[in-house]
Amino acid sequence: MTLVRWSSAAIVLSCLAAAIGVIVRGDIGLAFDIVALLLLATLPTLRVAVLTASWVRAGDLRYALAAIALLVVMTLGTVLVMVFR
């Protein structure tokens, strides 16, 4: 499966999860909202991970290390938003 198909599937699933989260109240609605946030946060993270792998294969360690640092910041931001939302 290509990155474009993963992105398209994640966007559709996040829209569905967000819609269900708005319609359904309580803990189940909150769970669907969290799933939507996770799917939306996964898209840029997946793209940066793919670029990181290609830079490592190409031997460009400076860009690979910068991308790894960006992945750490993105992951921490996602976790903080989910926990303190």
KEKE-796919 format. One line per 3 residues: number of its first residue (from 0); their letters; for each residue x negated, y negated, z of N, C-alpha, C, O, CB. Coordinates in Angstrom, 1 decimal, always signed. Glycine has a CB too. Layout:
% KEKE-796919
NUM = A = X:Y:Z:X:Y:Z:X:Y:Z:X:Y:Z:X:Y:Z; ...
***
This chain:
% KEKE-796919
0 = MTL = -0.8:+1.2:+0.0:+0.0:+0.0:+0.0:-0.9:-1.2:+0.0:-1.8:-1.3:+0.8:+1.0:+0.0:+1.2; -0.6:-2.2:-0.9:-1.4:-3.4:-1.0:-1.1:-4.4:+0.1:+0.0:-4.3:+0.8:-1.3:-4.0:-2.4; -1.9:-5.4:+0.2:-1.7:-6.4:+1.2:-0.5:-7.2:+0.9:+0.2:-7.7:+1.9:-2.9:-7.4:+1.3
3 = VRW = -0.1:-7.4:-0.3:+1.1:-8.2:-0.7:+2.3:-7.4:-0.3:+3.3:-8.0:+0.2:+1.1:-8.4:-2.2; +2.3:-6.1:-0.4:+3.5:-5.3:+0.0:+3.6:-5.3:+1.5:+4.7:-5.4:+2.0:+3.4:-3.9:-0.5; +2.5:-5.2:+2.2:+2.5:-5.3:+3.7:+3.1:-6.6:+4.1:+3.9:-6.7:+5.0:+1.1:-5.1:+4.3
6 = SSA = +2.6:-7.7:+3.5:+3.1:-9.1:+3.8:+4.6:-9.2:+3.6:+5.3:-9.7:+4.4:+2.3:-10.1:+3.0; +5.0:-8.7:+2.4:+6.5:-8.8:+2.1:+7.3:-8.0:+3.1:+8.4:-8.5:+3.5:+6.7:-8.3:+0.7; +6.9:-6.8:+3.4:+7.6:-6.0:+4.3:+7.6:-6.6:+5.7:+8.7:-6.6:+6.4:+7.0:-4.6:+4.4
9 = AIV = +6.5:-7.2:+6.2:+6.5:-7.8:+7.5:+7.4:-9.0:+7.6:+8.0:-9.2:+8.6:+5.1:-8.2:+7.8; +7.4:-9.8:+6.5:+8.3:-11.0:+6.5:+9.8:-10.6:+6.5:+10.5:-11.2:+7.3:+8.0:-11.8:+5.2; +10.1:-9.6:+5.7:+11.5:-9.1:+5.8:+11.9:-8.6:+7.1:+13.0:-8.9:+7.7:+11.8:-8.1:+4.7
12 = LSC = +11.0:-7.7:+7.7:+11.3:-7.2:+9.0:+11.4:-8.2:+10.1:+12.2:-8.1:+11.0:+10.3:-6.1:+9.3; +10.5:-9.2:+10.0:+10.5:-10.3:+11.0:+11.8:-11.1:+10.9:+12.4:-11.5:+11.9:+9.3:-11.2:+10.9; +12.3:-11.4:+9.7:+13.5:-12.1:+9.5:+14.7:-11.3:+10.1:+15.6:-11.8:+10.8:+13.8:-12.4:+8.1
15 = LAA = +14.7:-10.0:+9.8:+15.8:-9.2:+10.4:+15.7:-9.1:+11.9:+16.8:-9.2:+12.6:+15.7:-7.8:+9.8; +14.5:-8.9:+12.4:+14.4:-8.9:+13.9:+14.8:-10.2:+14.5:+15.4:-10.2:+15.6:+13.0:-8.5:+14.3; +14.4:-11.3:+13.9:+14.8:-12.6:+14.5:+16.3:-12.8:+14.4:+16.9:-13.4:+15.3:+14.1:-13.8:+13.7
18 = AIG = +17.0:-12.4:+13.3:+18.4:-12.6:+13.2:+19.1:-11.7:+14.2:+20.1:-12.2:+14.9:+18.9:-12.2:+11.8; +18.7:-10.5:+14.4:+19.3:-9.6:+15.4:+19.0:-10.2:+16.8:+19.9:-10.1:+17.7:+18.7:-8.2:+15.3; +17.8:-10.7:+17.0:+17.5:-11.3:+18.3:+18.4:-12.5:+18.7:+18.7:-12.8:+19.8:+16.1:-11.8:+18.4
21 = VIV = +18.8:-13.3:+17.6:+19.7:-14.4:+17.9:+21.2:-13.9:+18.1:+21.9:-14.5:+19.0:+19.7:-15.4:+16.6; +21.6:-12.9:+17.4:+22.9:-12.4:+17.6:+23.1:-11.7:+18.9:+24.1:-11.9:+19.6:+23.3:-11.5:+16.4; +22.2:-10.8:+19.2:+22.3:-10.0:+20.4:+21.7:-10.7:+21.6:+20.6:-11.3:+21.5:+21.6:-8.6:+20.2
24 = RGD = +22.4:-10.7:+22.7:+21.9:-11.5:+23.9:+21.3:-10.5:+24.9:+21.4:-9.3:+24.7:+23.1:-12.2:+24.5; +20.6:-11.1:+25.8:+20.0:-10.3:+26.9:+18.6:-9.7:+26.5:+17.9:-10.3:+25.7:+20.9:-9.1:+27.2; +18.3:-8.7:+27.2:+17.0:-8.1:+27.1:+16.7:-7.5:+25.7:+15.6:-7.6:+25.2:+16.7:-7.0:+28.1
27 = IGL = +17.7:-7.0:+25.1:+17.6:-6.4:+23.7:+17.3:-7.5:+22.7:+16.4:-7.4:+21.8:+18.9:-5.6:+23.3; +18.0:-8.6:+22.8:+17.7:-9.8:+22.0:+16.3:-10.3:+22.2:+15.7:-10.7:+21.2:+18.7:-10.9:+22.2; +15.9:-10.4:+23.4:+14.5:-10.8:+23.7:+13.5:-9.9:+23.1:+12.5:-10.3:+22.6:+14.3:-11.0:+25.2
30 = AFD = +13.8:-8.6:+23.1:+12.8:-7.6:+22.5:+12.7:-7.8:+21.0:+11.7:-7.7:+20.4:+13.3:-6.2:+22.9; +13.9:-8.1:+20.4:+13.8:-8.3:+18.9:+13.1:-9.6:+18.6:+12.4:-9.7:+17.6:+15.3:-8.3:+18.4; +13.3:-10.6:+19.5:+12.5:-11.9:+19.2:+11.0:-11.6:+19.4:+10.2:-12.2:+18.6:+13.0:-12.9:+20.2
33 = IVA = +10.6:-10.9:+20.3:+9.2:-10.5:+20.5:+8.7:-9.8:+19.3:+7.5:-10.0:+18.8:+9.0:-9.8:+21.8; +9.4:-8.8:+18.8:+9.0:-8.1:+17.6:+8.9:-9.0:+16.4:+7.9:-8.9:+15.6:+10.1:-7.0:+17.3; +9.8:-10.0:+16.3:+9.7:-10.9:+15.1:+8.4:-11.8:+15.3:+7.7:-12.0:+14.3:+10.9:-11.9:+15.1
36 = LLL = +8.1:-12.2:+16.5:+6.8:-13.0:+16.7:+5.6:-12.1:+16.4:+4.7:-12.6:+15.8:+6.8:-13.5:+18.1; +5.6:-10.9:+16.8:+4.5:-10.0:+16.6:+4.3:-9.8:+15.1:+3.1:-9.8:+14.6:+4.7:-8.7:+17.3; +5.4:-9.6:+14.4:+5.2:-9.4:+12.9:+4.7:-10.6:+12.2:+3.9:-10.5:+11.3:+6.6:-9.0:+12.3
39 = LAT = +5.2:-11.8:+12.6:+4.7:-13.0:+12.0:+3.2:-13.3:+12.4:+2.5:-13.8:+11.6:+5.5:-14.2:+12.4; +2.8:-12.9:+13.6:+1.4:-13.1:+14.0:+0.5:-12.1:+13.3:-0.7:-12.3:+13.2:+1.3:-13.0:+15.5; +1.1:-11.0:+12.9:+0.3:-9.9:+12.3:-0.2:-10.3:+10.9:-1.3:-9.9:+10.5:+1.1:-8.6:+12.2
42 = LPT = +0.6:-11.0:+10.2:+0.3:-11.4:+8.8:-1.1:-12.1:+8.6:-1.9:-11.6:+7.9:+1.4:-12.2:+8.2; -1.3:-13.2:+9.3:-2.6:-13.9:+9.1:-3.7:-13.1:+9.7:-4.8:-13.1:+9.1:-2.5:-15.3:+9.7; -3.4:-12.4:+10.7:-4.5:-11.6:+11.4:-4.9:-10.5:+10.4:-6.1:-10.2:+10.3:-4.0:-10.9:+12.7
45 = LRV = -4.0:-9.9:+9.7:-4.3:-8.8:+8.8:-5.1:-9.4:+7.6:-6.1:-8.7:+7.1:-3.0:-8.1:+8.2; -4.7:-10.6:+7.1:-5.5:-11.2:+6.0:-6.9:-11.5:+6.4:-7.9:-11.2:+5.7:-4.8:-12.5:+5.6; -7.1:-12.0:+7.6:-8.5:-12.3:+8.1:-9.2:-11.0:+8.3:-10.5:-11.0:+8.0:-8.4:-13.2:+9.4
48 = AVL = -8.6:-10.0:+8.8:-9.3:-8.7:+9.0:-9.8:-8.1:+7.6:-10.9:-7.6:+7.6:-8.4:-7.7:+9.7; -8.9:-8.2:+6.6:-9.3:-7.8:+5.3:-10.5:-8.6:+4.8:-11.5:-8.0:+4.2:-8.1:-7.8:+4.3; -10.5:-9.9:+4.9:-11.6:-10.7:+4.5:-12.9:-10.4:+5.3:-14.0:-10.4:+4.8:-11.3:-12.2:+4.7
51 = TAS = -12.7:-10.1:+6.6:-13.9:-9.7:+7.4:-14.5:-8.5:+6.9:-15.7:-8.4:+6.8:-13.4:-9.6:+8.9; -13.7:-7.5:+6.6:-14.2:-6.2:+6.1:-15.0:-6.4:+4.7:-16.0:-5.8:+4.5:-13.1:-5.2:+5.9; -14.4:-7.3:+3.9:-15.1:-7.5:+2.6:-16.4:-8.3:+2.8:-17.3:-8.0:+2.1:-14.1:-8.3:+1.7
54 = WVR = -16.4:-9.2:+3.7:-17.7:-9.9:+4.0:-18.7:-9.1:+4.6:-19.9:-9.2:+4.3:-17.4:-11.1:+4.9; -18.3:-8.1:+5.5:-19.3:-7.2:+6.0:-19.8:-6.3:+4.9:-21.0:-6.0:+4.9:-18.6:-6.3:+7.2; -19.0:-5.8:+4.1:-19.4:-5.0:+3.0:-20.4:-5.7:+2.0:-21.3:-5.1:+1.5:-18.3:-4.4:+2.2
57 = AGD = -20.1:-7.0:+1.8:-20.9:-7.8:+0.9:-22.2:-8.2:+1.6:-23.1:-8.7:+0.9:-20.2:-9.0:+0.5; -22.3:-8.0:+2.9:-23.6:-8.4:+3.6:-23.6:-9.8:+4.1:-24.7:-10.3:+4.5:-24.7:-8.1:+2.8; -22.5:-10.5:+4.1:-22.5:-11.9:+4.5:-22.0:-12.0:+6.0:-20.9:-12.1:+6.3:-21.5:-12.8:+3.6
60 = LRY = -23.0:-11.8:+6.9:-22.7:-11.7:+8.3:-22.3:-13.0:+8.9:-21.6:-13.0:+9.9:-23.9:-11.1:+9.0; -22.7:-14.1:+8.4:-22.3:-15.4:+8.9:-20.8:-15.6:+8.8:-20.2:-15.9:+9.8:-23.1:-16.5:+8.2; -20.3:-15.3:+7.7:-18.8:-15.5:+7.5:-18.1:-14.4:+8.2:-17.0:-14.6:+8.8:-18.5:-15.4:+6.0
63 = ALA = -18.7:-13.2:+8.3:-18.0:-12.1:+9.0:-17.9:-12.4:+10.5:-16.9:-12.2:+11.1:-18.8:-10.8:+8.8; -19.0:-13.0:+11.1:-18.9:-13.3:+12.5:-18.0:-14.5:+12.8:-17.3:-14.5:+13.8:-20.3:-13.7:+13.0; -17.9:-15.4:+11.9:-16.9:-16.5:+12.0:-15.5:-15.9:+11.9:-14.6:-16.4:+12.7:-17.1:-17.6:+10.9
66 = AIA = -15.3:-15.0:+11.0:-13.9:-14.4:+10.9:-13.6:-13.6:+12.2:-12.4:-13.6:+12.6:-13.9:-13.5:+9.7; -14.6:-12.9:+12.7:-14.3:-12.1:+14.0:-14.0:-13.1:+15.1:-13.1:-12.8:+15.9:-15.6:-11.3:+14.3; -14.7:-14.2:+15.2:-14.3:-15.2:+16.2:-12.9:-15.7:+16.0:-12.2:-15.9:+17.0:-15.3:-16.4:+16.2
69 = LLV = -12.5:-16.0:+14.8:-11.2:-16.4:+14.5:-10.2:-15.4:+14.9:-9.1:-15.7:+15.4:-11.0:-16.8:+13.0; -10.5:-14.1:+14.6:-9.5:-13.0:+15.0:-9.3:-13.0:+16.5:-8.2:-12.7:+17.0:-10.1:-11.7:+14.5; -10.4:-13.2:+17.3:-10.3:-13.2:+18.7:-9.4:-14.3:+19.2:-8.5:-14.2:+20.0:-11.7:-13.3:+19.4
72 = VMT = -9.6:-15.5:+18.6:-8.8:-16.7:+19.0:-7.3:-16.5:+18.6:-6.4:-16.8:+19.4:-9.3:-18.0:+18.3; -7.1:-15.9:+17.4:-5.7:-15.6:+17.0:-5.0:-14.6:+17.9:-3.8:-14.8:+18.2:-5.7:-15.2:+15.5; -5.7:-13.6:+18.3:-5.2:-12.6:+19.1:-4.9:-13.1:+20.5:-3.8:-12.8:+21.1:-6.1:-11.4:+19.2
75 = LGT = -5.8:-13.9:+21.1:-5.5:-14.5:+22.4:-4.3:-15.4:+22.3:-3.5:-15.5:+23.3:-6.8:-15.2:+22.9; -4.2:-16.2:+21.3:-3.1:-17.1:+21.1:-1.8:-16.4:+21.1:-0.8:-16.8:+21.7:-3.3:-18.0:+19.9; -1.8:-15.3:+20.3:-0.5:-14.5:+20.2:-0.1:-13.9:+21.6:+1.0:-14.0:+21.9:-0.7:-13.4:+19.2
78 = VLV = -1.1:-13.4:+22.3:-0.8:-12.8:+23.6:-0.3:-13.9:+24.6:+0.6:-13.6:+25.3:-2.1:-12.1:+24.1; -1.0:-15.0:+24.6:-0.5:-16.1:+25.5:+0.9:-16.6:+25.2:+1.6:-16.8:+26.1:-1.5:-17.3:+25.4; +1.2:-16.7:+23.9:+2.5:-17.1:+23.5:+3.6:-16.1:+24.0:+4.6:-16.4:+24.5:+2.7:-17.3:+22.0
81 = MVF = +3.2:-14.8:+23.8:+4.2:-13.8:+24.2:+4.4:-13.7:+25.7:+5.5:-13.5:+26.2:+3.7:-12.4:+23.7; +3.3:-13.9:+26.4:+3.4:-13.8:+27.9:+4.1:-15.0:+28.5:+4.9:-14.8:+29.4:+2.0:-13.5:+28.5; +3.7:-16.2:+28.1:+4.1:-17.4:+28.7:+5.2:-18.1:+27.9:+5.4:-19.3:+28.1:+3.0:-18.3:+28.9
84 = R = +6.0:-17.4:+27.1:+7.0:-18.0:+26.3:+8.2:-18.3:+27.1:+9.2:-18.8:+26.5:+7.4:-17.0:+25.2
***
